Each structure stands twice: as C-alpha cells, then as structure tokens.
Amino acid sequence: MSPSPASLDPPSLEALVESGMIELESLHPGGLLLTAELADLCAISTGLKVLDVACGTGESACYLAEKFGARVCGLDRSEALLARASDKAGSRSLDIQFCRGDAATLPFPDGEFDVVVCECTLCLLDKMSALSEMVRVVRRGGRVGIHDLYWDQAAAGALRDRLTANEGEEPETFEGWKRLFERGGLVAVAAVDRSELKTRWMRDVRGQLGLAGQLRLGVYATRRWGFGGLWRILRSEHLFSNRRLGYALVVGTRP
Ligand SMILES: C[S@@+](CC[C@H](N)C(=O)[O-])C[C@H]1O[C@@H](n2cnc3c(N)ncnc32)[C@H](O)[C@@H]1O
C-alpha cells in the first residue's frame, strides 16, 4: 500500500505546532520582541494597513493590531493555523482579516498595503517570486520587512546545501538578503543582525518542552514519519544550532 500524503509531509515546525506537539504561538526567534523591532523599522503606526504574509498562528498579526493600532490582514497556506489565528483575534475582540493563500500569488491588488511583513518564512519559498509579490501589493513609499536565517559566507556552500537538502530552506548571506531586496526593486535597504535571538530561542523551546516533552515529540515523529522523520528533526536541530547560521532583519522601501 502506498503511504498516505500525511505520512509524506516533512516534519516541519508548523506540522508539529498544528499537531499540538509543540506549543508555540510565535514561530520565530525573538518572539514578539523581534516583531516589535520589525514594526518599528517598517514605521507601523495607527491606522496603517499591514499584510502579514505566512502569519502562522496569528500571534504577530494580533500584536500589530493591539499594540500598534494597525489594520492587519494575515495570509497563510495552513487552514489549521488560520483557524487558530481567527479564534485568537476573536477572543481579543480584534478585527483582523485572515485568508488562506499562497505567498507566491497574493490575492490582493497592486499597492493595497502600507506595509508588508513576512517573518521567518521567505527562505522556505521561491524568494524572488514571493518578494516580488510583497513589493507589488505595497504602495509606493511603503515598506517591506522580513526576518530570516542567513548563512555565513565563510561556511562555503556546505551548510547551505545541507539546509536545502534537509529543510528545503535556502537562506541568503547577510549581504545577499540586502542584494535580493535591491534586485526586488526596493530602496533604502537596511539589515540588522539578530543572530543571538536564534540561540536563545532554541534554548527556550527545549526548556519549554522539557525532557518528557522531547521524548513525546520523538515518539510522535517516529509514528507519523518513521525513523527517517525523527532523524530529520534531530538533524534540523543540529543544523539550526550551527554558529555559521545567523538571523537578520531586513527592511526596504518601495520607491
Ligand atoms: C516558520 S512558520 C512562521 C509563522 C509566522 N510568520 C511566525 O513567525 O510566527 C512558517 C509559516 O509559513 C507558512 N507557509 C509556508 N509556505 C507558505 C506559502 N507558500 N504561502 C503561505 N504560507 C506559507 C506556514 O504555514 C507557516 O505558518
């Protein structure tokens, strides 16, 4: 019998969060502190229309609406995470539009938003197509901001190749992200190194799970994806800890 599609799913962070095996709301290093820094760099303020591409559980979308007074729209491909995001916004009486869609073809007209953000996801996508879509839907003078992994040039191609093979992730170097933004048509591009948050985040997630949680996660992963899946999670953790892998905020303006 051929395996079911679910058993072929990679053991991604969102799959583990959707299953309840990992209880996280912000699915990125630095949590809402980093979201606040991104919001400041993107000059998000009351009444601005903001799109959060790949919004996950809606944690950042709710935060941007609640703390910055932004009019937020969140888009993600995961139905389960969007349901969770809508419940969260509802329970806080926040008027946020969540919609299902693909970052590669955003279902919005040109220039619809003042700011477009994408947290910890661009390196999973076809970066230039997704970035072009983000630039298309932001107005002239509006900002596009992300935070994501970057790899150290000194690590040569080996680390990047392992990341791509194991995770399907293709980060740029720190300078490479800036060049990508410029090639995408953005100006006044700035990047900030926040690699220290990546290390702290891993420690926090491990601490939150505890030994019992890590064992439960191991059993779950083996049942769902077989030993190959468990091995892949262990390798992911190992790769993510690599000191040659950094974390950066990148912001640019549409001229
Ligand atoms: C690492 S999580 C980050 C979630 C959220 N931005 C955060 O930082 O908490 C990656 C997210 O990207 C979403 N995703 C992956 N590929 C996507 C695509 N092509 N279009 C839209 N969402 C996508 C996943 O469903 C998941 O919610």
The ligand as an SDF file (V2000), in Angstrom:
LIG
                    3D

 27 29  0  0  0  0  0  0  0  0999 V2000
    8.1510   29.2070   10.4950 C   0  0  0  0  0  0  0  0  0  0  0  0
    6.4400   29.4950   10.3000 S   0  0  0  0  0  0  0  0  0  0  0  0
    6.3660   31.2600   10.6440 C   0  0  0  0  0  0  0  0  0  0  0  0
    4.9710   31.7020   11.0400 C   0  0  0  0  0  0  0  0  0  0  0  0
    4.8310   33.1620   11.4540 C   0  0  0  0  0  0  0  0  0  0  0  0
    5.2720   34.0590   10.4210 N   0  0  0  0  0  0  0  0  0  0  0  0
    5.6060   33.4230   12.7260 C   0  0  0  0  0  0  0  0  0  0  0  0
    6.7210   33.9410   12.6320 O   0  0  0  0  0  0  0  0  0  0  0  0
    5.1070   33.0780   13.8100 O   0  0  0  0  0  0  0  0  0  0  0  0
    6.2110   29.3930    8.5640 C   0  0  0  0  0  0  0  0  0  0  0  0
    4.7820   29.6860    8.1200 C   0  0  0  0  0  0  0  0  0  0  0  0
    4.7660   29.7880    6.7080 O   0  0  0  0  0  0  0  0  0  0  0  0
    3.5700   29.2390    6.2160 C   0  0  0  0  0  0  0  0  0  0  0  0
    3.8250   28.9620    4.7930 N   0  0  0  0  0  0  0  0  0  0  0  0
    4.7610   28.1480    4.2480 C   0  0  0  0  0  0  0  0  0  0  0  0
    4.7350   28.2170    2.9090 N   0  0  0  0  0  0  0  0  0  0  0  0
    3.7620   29.1120    2.5750 C   0  0  0  0  0  0  0  0  0  0  0  0
    3.2760   29.6240    1.3320 C   0  0  0  0  0  0  0  0  0  0  0  0
    3.7600   29.2160    0.1530 N   0  0  0  0  0  0  0  0  0  0  0  0
    2.2770   30.5390    1.3520 N   0  0  0  0  0  0  0  0  0  0  0  0
    1.7590   30.9520    2.5320 C   0  0  0  0  0  0  0  0  0  0  0  0
    2.1770   30.4900    3.7470 N   0  0  0  0  0  0  0  0  0  0  0  0
    3.1790   29.6010    3.7710 C   0  0  0  0  0  0  0  0  0  0  0  0
    3.3610   28.0250    7.1080 C   0  0  0  0  0  0  0  0  0  0  0  0
    2.0460   27.5400    7.0910 O   0  0  0  0  0  0  0  0  0  0  0  0
    3.7710   28.6070    8.4730 C   0  0  0  0  0  0  0  0  0  0  0  0
    2.6760   29.2000    9.1160 O   0  0  0  0  0  0  0  0  0  0  0  0
  1  2  1  0
  2  3  1  0
  2 10  1  0
  3  4  1  0
  4  5  1  0
  5  6  1  0
  5  7  1  0
  7  8  2  0
  7  9  1  0
 10 11  1  0
 11 12  1  0
 11 26  1  0
 12 13  1  0
 13 14  1  0
 13 24  1  0
 14 15  1  0
 14 23  1  0
 15 16  2  0
 16 17  1  0
 17 18  1  0
 17 23  2  0
 18 19  1  0
 18 20  2  0
 20 21  1  0
 21 22  2  0
 22 23  1  0
 24 25  1  0
 24 26  1  0
 26 27  1  0
M  CHG  2   2   1   9  -1
M  END
$$$$
